[in-house]
Amino acid sequence: MGVLMNGLRALAALVVTASVTVGCTERASQVPPSSVARSPALTSDQISGTWTLVSIQPAGQADQATPPGASYTLTFADGRLSTRVDCNMCSGTFTLSGQTLTAGPALACTRAACPTMAFESGYTSLLSGESAVTLSNNVLALSSARGVLRFTR
């Protein structure tokens, strides 16, 4: 009976440890971009102009390169953004505070049926809302709990 009780205690400790570990992992992945330690603040001048999308990486998924032959660009100018999403265009406002970029609250987009609709939907979902923005070696990255967008000049 003592061996059985010791085994049950060990199993209970293992379950508690696993639950705490999973809980910590889930909370860590849900940290908002504004609370992550980052390098110095960026200015609108540093990100202004047109950027070409290199890849998207929705949360929990592999990095996906821009589809061949499709055009995805993002332009920042005068507090507004516009983005070409293959055969569609979207536009809206953006704010930059430190290294937190907020696109929207809503982006107005045309809705032509492009051959890359699934990729387009993933891209616009990742772009909309609050993201941590970093600029390094001519690569602009927008990161959030939704995933990561990578652009180059």
GIKA-V217923 format. One record per backbone hydrogen bond with DSSP energy under -1.0 kcal/mol. NH is the residue of the N-H (numbers start at 0). CO is the residue of the C=O. If there is no record, write none. Layout:
<<NH & CO> <NH & CO>>
This chain:
<<4 & 0> <5 & 1> <6 & 2> <7 & 3> <8 & 4> <9 & 5> <10 & 6> <11 & 7> <12 & 8> <13 & 9> <14 & 10> <15 & 11> <16 & 12> <17 & 13> <18 & 14> <19 & 15> <20 & 16> <21 & 17> <22 & 18> <23 & 19> <24 & 20> <25 & 21> <26 & 22> <27 & 23> <28 & 24> <30 & 27> <34 & 31> <35 & 32> <41 & 97> <46 & 42> <47 & 43> <48 & 75> <50 & 73> <51 & 151> <52 & 71> <53 & 149> <54 & 149> <55 & 63> <56 & 147> <58 & 145> <60 & 57> <63 & 55> <65 & 53> <69 & 66> <72 & 83> <73 & 50> <74 & 81> <75 & 48> <76 & 79> <79 & 76> <80 & 91> <81 & 74> <82 & 89> <83 & 72> <84 & 87> <85 & 70> <87 & 84> <89 & 82> <90 & 107> <91 & 80> <93 & 78> <94 & 101> <96 & 99> <99 & 96> <100 & 130> <101 & 94> <102 & 128> <103 & 92> <107 & 90> <109 & 88> <113 & 111> <116 & 113> <119 & 115> <120 & 116> <121 & 117> <122 & 118> <123 & 119> <124 & 120> <125 & 121> <126 & 122> <127 & 123> <128 & 102> <130 & 100> <131 & 142> <132 & 98> <133 & 140> <135 & 138> <138 & 135> <139 & 150> <140 & 133> <141 & 148> <142 & 131> <143 & 146> <147 & 56> <148 & 141> <149 & 54> <150 & 139> <151 & 51>>
